[in-house]
């Protein structure tokens, strides 16, 4: 006769304080792009790894959403990560519109 249980229960989902590492990872990753930018301004050649900032922002959003969905305590690191990422997206959108308007002016400028 076997002495072990016929089944083992599924592990409990990570909630509250156990989900806090997701929020802290999101918070940390949200600040990777400005650090890369500052290193680039310092002349340390980060332009080759600049694409890392995009992946950091995507992971920051994913981790923040996971942390908030699982009821992370504290919640503020995940919320700040989402706000900072939203600011980056807004600034990028403004620069994109500015560049597109400049291109349309060049394309449709009268040539004398």
N, C-alpha and C positions, 0 to 999 in steps of 0.2 A: 504494500500500500504506500502511496506517495505522501510525503509530508508537506508538499507545497500547495499553495492555493491554485485552483483551476485556471484562474486568470489574474492578471495584474491590472489594477486600475490605471487609466490614462493619467499622465502627469497633469497637475493643475496648470492652467494658463498663468503666465507671469503677469501679475497685477501689482498696483501700488508701488511699494518701495522696490520690489523685484524688477519692475519695468523701468526704473530710473536710469540704468545705464544707456537705454535707447535714447532718452532725452539728452543725456550728457554727450553722447556721440554726435547727435544732431547739432547740438550747440557748438561743439568743437569744429565740426566740418563746415559749418556756416561761415567760419572766419578763415578758411583756407584761401579763397580768392584774393582778399585784400593783402594777405601775407605774401602771396606770390607776386602781386602787383608791386608791393613795396620792395621786394627783393629784385624785381626787374628794374625799378627806378634806381636801385643802388648799383646796378650794373653787374649783377651776379648771374646773368644768363639764364633766367627762368623762362624765357620765351619758348624754349623747346618743350617745357613741361607745363605750359600754360593751360593745356586742355584738361589737366588734372582738376582745375577749378570747376569745370562743368560737371565732372563726375562727383566732385565733393558736394556741389549744390544739390544734385539729384539725390545722392545718398542722404544728405541732410534732411531733405523733405521727406523721404521715405522713413527715416528713423524717427523724425518728429511725429509723423502721422501714426506710426506704430506705438510710440510712447503715449500719445494722447488717447489712442484707441484702447490701450491696455490700462489706462488710468494711472499713469506714472505720477509718483509723488517724489519730489516736487515737479510741478508742471511748467514752471517758468522757463527752464532751459529749452524745452521744445517749442514753446510759444515764441521766444526770442529768435530761435533758429528760423521759424516760419516767417516772422516779420522781416528779418535781415534778408532772407532769400527773396521775399516779395519786393524789397527795396532794390535788390540787384536786378531783378527782372524788369522793374519799372524804369530804372536808369538805362538798361540795355534797350528797352523799347523806345525811349526818347532818342537815344543815339541812332537807332535804326531808322526812325522816322526822319530825323535830321539828315542822315546820309541819303535816304531815298529822295527827299526833297531836293537836295543838292544835285543828285544825279539827274533828276528830271529837269532841273534848270539848265544843266549842261547839255542835255539831249535836245531840248527844245529852244535853246538860245538862238536868236537870229544870227545868221552868218552874213556879213556884209562883204 
